[in-house]
């Protein structure tokens, strides 16, 4: 039991030290002119990870969005007209 506790303590302290060293490397001061270069490189690296849709997928999604937006506009317009008529009826009484 003591041996297990000692091993666990060792592993936790070692990982803590490694995390601190990694954090120290990450927080090193970057020269102002290198910040832009670093930002640019990181941006390009992230853009390479993106899975871009195919032309057909983009067209299909665009059609879906347009149909849903049109349907919602008609629905909300109908609700607005209905509530307007109800309000006019109540105010004219």
C-alpha positions, -999 to +999 in steps of 0.1 A: +000+000+000+028+024+009+046+015-023+015+022-043+011+056-026+047+064-032+045+055-069+013+076-073+029+106-056+060+102-078+039+101-110+017+130-100+047+152-090+065+143-122+036+151-144+032+184-125+068+193-131+065+184-168+034+205-171+051+235-155+081+231-179+057+229-209+038+260-197+071+279-192+081+271-228+047+282-241+047+315-222+082+326-233+081+362-246+077+363-283+093+392-301+067+417-315+077+411-351+075+373-346+040+375-332+025+381-366+046+354-382+036+329-355-001+339-358+001+335-396+017+301-394-008+289-368-037+302-389-024+283-420-020+252-399-056+254-386-070+261-421-052+229-434-071+209-407-105+221-420-126+197-439-142+218-466-176+208-481-178+198-517-195+220-542-226+198-542-228+198-504-225+236-503-253+239-528-276+215-510-270+232-477-277+266-493-310+254-507-320+239-473-312+272-456-332+293-481-362+269-478-362+270-440-358+308-440-386+313-465-409+289-445-401+307-412-408+341-428-442+329-441-450+313-408-440+344-387-458+367-412-490+346-408-487+348-370-482+385-372-512+390-394-533+368-372-523+387-340-529+420-358-564+410-366-571+398-331-557+430-316-578+452-340-609+431-331-603+436-294-595+473-297-626+481-318-650+465-293 
